[in-house]
Amino acid sequence: MYIRTMKKICRIDFNLLIFLILCLFFGEVSAANEIEMFPKSDRICLFEIDDLDEIEQSSIDIKNKKKNPRTRRRSGKVNFETFQEFYEKAMNYYNRRAFLSAARLFEQLYPLSIGTPLGDTILFLFADSYFQNRDYQMAAFHFRDYVRRYPGTERTELAALNAVKSMYYSSPEYYLDQFITLLAIDEVNLFIQNYPDSKHIEECNEILDALREKLAKKELEIVRMYYQTSNYEATQIMARNFLKTYSSSRYAPELLFILVRNNFDFARRSVERRKYNRFKDTIEAFEMLQMRYPQSSFVTDAKKIADEAAAQIRRLEERKK
């Protein structure tokens, strides 16, 4: 009886031991699973917390921006709101002789100033900025525009004079096309016509003489070219036209000397029946030179050619006898 009881107790203890081992095993597995799952859950929580922090921080920033708004930046363009600011800036450039920068601002300011008390001032300074910067063609255009738009101001005469000077300075070298020079001459004559009592008349006459001398020199070069290429008749025609237009030019004595030589060479290379009259043309050209410009350095050399022409005429007359 006792033995059975002990066997029964041992069997129960063994079963209990197995049960305890199984519980311990499955308990460790369950605990391990829980340990594996916990960090995942923890990481999710941390991530969500960070997101919440960022959202809260963004909300705070937005509130701060509303509380401390930035000042709106001014536009970099010239408009009615910024007109005075840019006008002062342009005047500062002009007074510091930064004329190109001043011209760029005056160009933007002028359309907004039309019809205002500053309109004529801005246009005049705009033109003068180009003039001071030696951009004479642009200066001439805007000075003439000023004279047209503001004919009765105290600056009108000065603007007209500066237009004359700008055209004069724009005139090219004598060997180039002289279209601008002709326009400049018209501009000078217009000023003299509009302001006959101006104190600048003498200055304008000097400019006019200089422009005409440039045209005369170009014509002289053409006459010289014709002579050097033995185009004798063309030389005579061009010389006559020159004397009609530029008789008071400082180049006139040289032109008459070229004409003396041209007529003499033309006579020598002519047929016999043409020589007499062409030698006579040589002497007439010399007499014109001697009469008009007796102090010219060309008179002495021209006289030698005229004397030779006279000798040729005497020989021709002797042959006729």
C-alpha positions as CSV (number, residue, x, y, z in Angstrom):
1,M,0.0,0.0,0.0
2,Y,2.8,2.3,0.9
3,I,4.7,1.4,-2.2
4,R,1.8,2.1,-4.4
5,T,1.3,5.4,-2.8
6,M,4.9,6.3,-3.3
7,K,4.8,5.2,-6.9
8,K,1.7,7.3,-7.4
9,I,3.4,10.3,-5.7
10,C,6.5,9.8,-7.9
11,R,4.3,9.7,-11.0
12,I,2.6,12.8,-10.0
13,D,5.9,14.6,-9.1
14,F,7.3,13.5,-12.5
15,N,4.3,14.9,-14.3
16,L,4.5,18.0,-12.3
17,L,8.1,18.4,-13.2
18,I,7.3,17.9,-16.9
19,F,4.6,20.4,-16.6
20,L,6.9,22.9,-14.9
21,I,9.6,22.3,-17.5
22,L,7.0,22.9,-20.3
23,C,5.7,26.0,-18.6
24,L,9.3,27.3,-18.1
25,F,10.1,26.6,-21.8
26,F,6.9,28.2,-23.2
27,G,7.3,31.0,-20.7
28,E,10.8,31.8,-22.1
29,V,9.5,31.7,-25.6
30,S,6.6,34.0,-24.8
31,A,9.0,36.3,-23.0
32,A,11.4,36.4,-25.9
33,N,8.6,37.2,-28.2
34,E,7.5,40.0,-26.0
35,I,11.1,41.3,-25.9
36,E,11.3,41.2,-29.7
37,M,8.1,43.0,-30.0
38,F,8.8,45.7,-27.5
39,P,11.6,47.6,-29.3
40,K,9.4,47.7,-32.4
41,S,6.6,49.2,-30.5
42,D,9.0,51.5,-28.8
43,R,10.6,52.7,-32.1
44,I,7.1,53.5,-33.5
45,C,6.3,55.6,-30.5
46,L,9.6,57.5,-30.7
47,F,9.0,58.2,-34.4
48,E,5.5,59.5,-33.8
49,I,6.7,61.7,-31.0
50,D,9.4,63.2,-33.3
51,D,6.8,63.9,-35.9
52,L,4.6,65.6,-33.3
53,D,7.6,67.7,-32.2
54,E,8.3,68.8,-35.8
55,I,4.6,69.7,-36.3
56,E,4.6,71.6,-33.1
57,Q,7.8,73.4,-34.1
58,S,6.4,74.3,-37.5
59,S,3.3,75.7,-35.8
60,I,5.5,77.8,-33.5
61,D,7.5,79.1,-36.5
62,I,4.4,80.1,-38.4
63,K,3.1,82.0,-35.3
64,N,6.5,83.7,-35.0
65,K,6.4,84.8,-38.6
66,K,2.9,86.2,-38.1
67,K,4.1,88.1,-35.1
68,N,7.3,89.4,-36.8
69,P,6.5,89.9,-40.5
70,R,9.3,90.9,-42.8
71,T,9.3,94.3,-44.5
72,R,8.3,94.0,-48.1
73,R,11.2,94.6,-50.4
74,R,10.9,97.5,-52.8
75,S,10.7,96.9,-56.5
76,G,13.9,97.6,-58.5
77,K,12.0,99.2,-61.3
78,V,11.2,102.9,-61.7
79,N,7.5,103.6,-61.2
80,F,5.4,106.3,-59.6
81,E,6.0,105.0,-56.1
82,T,9.8,104.9,-56.5
83,F,10.1,108.0,-58.8
84,Q,11.5,110.4,-56.2
85,E,14.0,107.8,-55.0
86,F,15.4,107.1,-58.5
87,Y,15.4,110.8,-59.4
88,E,17.6,111.5,-56.5
89,K,19.8,108.5,-57.4
90,A,20.1,109.8,-61.0
91,M,21.0,113.3,-59.8
92,N,23.6,111.8,-57.6
93,Y,25.1,109.9,-60.6
94,Y,25.0,113.1,-62.7
95,N,26.7,115.2,-60.0
96,R,29.4,112.6,-59.6
97,R,29.9,112.6,-63.3
98,A,28.8,109.0,-63.7
99,F,27.0,110.1,-66.8
100,L,26.2,106.7,-68.3
101,S,24.5,105.5,-65.2
102,A,22.7,108.8,-64.9
103,A,21.5,108.5,-68.5
104,R,20.1,105.0,-67.9
105,L,18.0,106.3,-65.0
106,F,16.9,109.5,-66.7
107,E,15.7,107.4,-69.7
108,Q,13.4,105.5,-67.3
109,L,12.3,108.5,-65.4
110,Y,11.4,110.7,-68.4
111,P,8.2,108.9,-69.6
112,L,6.8,109.3,-66.0
113,S,7.8,113.0,-65.8
114,I,6.0,114.1,-69.0
115,G,3.6,116.9,-68.1
116,T,5.2,117.5,-64.7
117,P,7.5,120.4,-63.6
118,L,10.4,118.0,-63.8
119,G,9.8,116.9,-67.4
120,D,12.0,119.5,-69.1
121,T,14.8,119.1,-66.5
122,I,15.0,115.4,-66.8
123,L,15.0,115.5,-70.6
124,F,17.7,118.1,-70.7
125,L,19.9,116.2,-68.2
126,F,19.2,113.0,-70.1
127,A,20.6,114.6,-73.3
128,D,23.4,116.3,-71.4
129,S,24.4,113.0,-69.9
130,Y,25.0,111.5,-73.3
131,F,26.8,114.7,-74.4
132,Q,29.2,114.6,-71.4
133,N,29.7,110.9,-72.1
134,R,30.7,111.8,-75.7
135,D,27.8,109.8,-77.2
136,Y,27.2,112.7,-79.5
137,Q,24.6,111.1,-81.9
138,M,22.3,110.2,-79.0
139,A,22.9,113.6,-77.4
140,A,22.0,115.4,-80.7
141,F,18.8,113.4,-81.0
142,H,17.6,114.2,-77.4
143,F,18.7,117.9,-77.5
144,R,16.7,118.4,-80.7
145,D,13.8,116.6,-79.0
146,Y,14.1,119.0,-76.1
147,V,14.0,122.0,-78.4
148,R,10.9,120.6,-80.1
149,R,9.1,119.7,-76.9
150,Y,10.1,122.7,-74.7
151,P,10.6,125.7,-77.1
152,G,10.1,128.4,-74.5
153,T,12.3,127.5,-71.5
154,E,15.5,129.1,-70.4
155,R,17.4,126.0,-71.5
156,T,16.0,125.9,-75.1
157,E,18.8,128.0,-76.7
158,L,21.5,126.0,-74.9
159,A,19.9,122.8,-76.0
160,A,19.9,124.0,-79.6
161,L,23.5,125.0,-79.3
162,N,24.4,121.6,-77.8
163,A,22.6,119.9,-80.6
164,V,24.8,121.9,-83.0
165,K,28.0,120.9,-81.1
166,S,26.8,117.2,-81.0
167,M,26.3,117.1,-84.7
168,Y,29.7,118.8,-85.3
169,Y,31.5,116.3,-83.0
170,S,29.6,113.5,-84.8
171,S,31.0,114.6,-88.2
172,P,33.4,111.9,-89.5
173,E,36.8,112.3,-91.1
174,Y,36.9,114.0,-94.5
175,Y,37.6,110.8,-96.4
176,L,34.4,109.1,-95.2
177,D,30.8,109.7,-96.2
178,Q,29.9,113.3,-95.3
179,F,26.1,112.9,-94.8
180,I,26.4,113.7,-91.1
181,T,28.5,116.8,-91.9
182,L,25.8,118.1,-94.2
183,L,23.2,117.6,-91.5
184,A,25.4,119.4,-89.1
185,I,25.7,122.4,-91.5
186,D,21.9,122.5,-91.6
187,E,21.7,122.4,-87.8
188,V,24.1,125.4,-87.6
189,N,22.2,127.4,-90.1
190,L,18.9,126.6,-88.2
191,F,20.4,127.9,-85.0
192,I,21.7,131.1,-86.6
193,Q,18.2,131.6,-88.2
194,N,16.4,131.0,-84.9
195,Y,18.8,132.9,-82.6
196,P,20.3,135.7,-84.7
197,D,21.1,137.8,-81.7
198,S,22.6,135.0,-79.7
199,K,26.0,135.4,-78.0
200,H,26.9,132.1,-79.5
201,I,26.7,133.2,-83.1
202,E,30.4,133.7,-83.5
203,E,31.0,130.2,-82.1
204,C,28.5,128.8,-84.6
205,N,30.2,130.5,-87.5
206,E,33.5,128.9,-86.5
207,I,31.8,125.5,-86.4
208,L,30.2,126.2,-89.8
209,D,33.6,127.1,-91.3
210,A,35.2,124.0,-89.9
211,L,32.4,121.8,-91.4
212,R,32.7,123.5,-94.8
213,E,36.5,123.1,-94.7
214,K,36.0,119.4,-94.2
215,L,33.8,119.2,-97.3
216,A,36.3,121.3,-99.2
217,K,39.1,118.9,-98.4
218,K,37.1,116.0,-99.5
219,E,36.4,117.7,-102.8
220,L,40.1,118.6,-103.2
221,E,41.0,115.0,-102.7
222,I,38.6,114.0,-105.5
223,V,40.2,116.6,-107.8
224,R,43.6,115.4,-107.0
225,M,42.6,111.8,-107.7
226,Y,41.2,112.7,-111.1
227,Y,44.4,114.6,-112.0
228,Q,46.7,111.8,-110.8
229,T,44.7,109.3,-113.0
230,S,45.0,111.7,-116.0
231,N,41.3,112.4,-116.1
232,Y,41.9,116.0,-117.2
233,E,38.5,117.0,-118.3
234,A,36.9,115.6,-115.1
235,T,39.6,117.5,-113.1
236,Q,38.6,120.8,-114.8
237,I,34.9,120.2,-114.1
238,M,35.4,119.3,-110.5
239,A,37.8,122.3,-110.0
240,R,35.2,124.7,-111.4
241,N,32.6,123.3,-109.1
242,F,34.9,123.6,-106.1
243,L,35.6,127.3,-106.8
244,K,31.9,128.1,-107.0
245,T,31.2,126.5,-103.6
246,Y,34.5,126.8,-101.6
247,S,36.2,129.9,-103.1
248,S,37.1,131.2,-99.6
249,S,38.5,127.8,-98.5
250,R,42.1,127.5,-97.4
251,Y,42.3,124.7,-99.9
252,A,41.5,126.9,-102.9
253,P,45.1,128.0,-103.6
254,E,46.2,124.3,-103.8
255,L,43.3,123.5,-106.0
256,L,44.2,126.3,-108.4
257,F,47.7,125.0,-108.6
258,I,46.5,121.5,-109.4
259,L,44.3,123.1,-112.1
260,V,47.4,124.9,-113.6
261,R,49.3,121.6,-113.8
262,N,46.3,119.7,-115.1
263,N,45.7,122.2,-117.9
264,F,49.3,122.2,-118.9
265,D,49.6,118.4,-119.0
266,F,46.3,118.2,-120.9
267,A,47.5,120.7,-123.5
268,R,50.8,118.9,-124.1
269,R,49.0,115.6,-124.6
270,S,46.3,117.0,-126.9
271,V,46.2,117.0,-130.6
272,E,47.8,120.0,-132.3
273,R,44.6,121.9,-133.0
274,R,43.6,121.7,-129.3
275,K,46.9,122.7,-127.7
276,Y,46.7,126.5,-128.2
277,N,43.4,126.9,-126.2
278,R,44.5,124.5,-123.5
279,F,47.8,126.3,-122.9
280,K,45.7,129.5,-122.7
281,D,43.6,127.7,-120.0
282,T,46.8,127.1,-118.1
283,I,47.8,130.8,-118.1
284,E,44.2,131.8,-117.0
285,A,44.3,129.3,-114.1
286,F,47.7,130.8,-113.0
287,E,46.4,134.4,-113.2
288,M,43.4,133.5,-111.1
289,L,45.7,132.0,-108.5
290,Q,48.0,135.0,-108.5
291,M,45.1,137.5,-108.3
292,R,43.2,135.8,-105.5
293,Y,46.0,134.4,-103.4
294,P,49.1,136.5,-104.2
295,Q,50.8,135.4,-101.0
296,S,50.3,131.7,-101.6
297,S,53.3,129.5,-101.6
298,F,51.9,127.9,-104.8
299,V,52.3,131.0,-106.9
300,T,56.1,130.6,-107.6
301,D,55.8,127.1,-109.0
302,A,52.6,127.9,-110.9
303,K,54.4,130.8,-112.6
304,K,57.1,128.5,-114.0
305,I,54.4,126.3,-115.5
306,A,52.5,129.4,-116.9
307,D,55.8,130.7,-118.4
308,E,56.3,127.4,-120.1
309,A,52.7,127.5,-121.4
310,A,53.3,131.0,-122.8
311,A,56.4,129.8,-124.6
312,Q,54.4,126.9,-126.1
313,I,51.8,129.4,-127.3
314,R,54.5,131.5,-129.0
315,R,55.9,128.4,-130.8
316,L,52.4,127.5,-132.0
317,E,51.8,131.0,-133.3
318,E,55.2,131.0,-135.2
319,R,54.2,127.7,-136.9
320,K,51.0,129.2,-138.1
321,K,53.0,132.0,-139.8
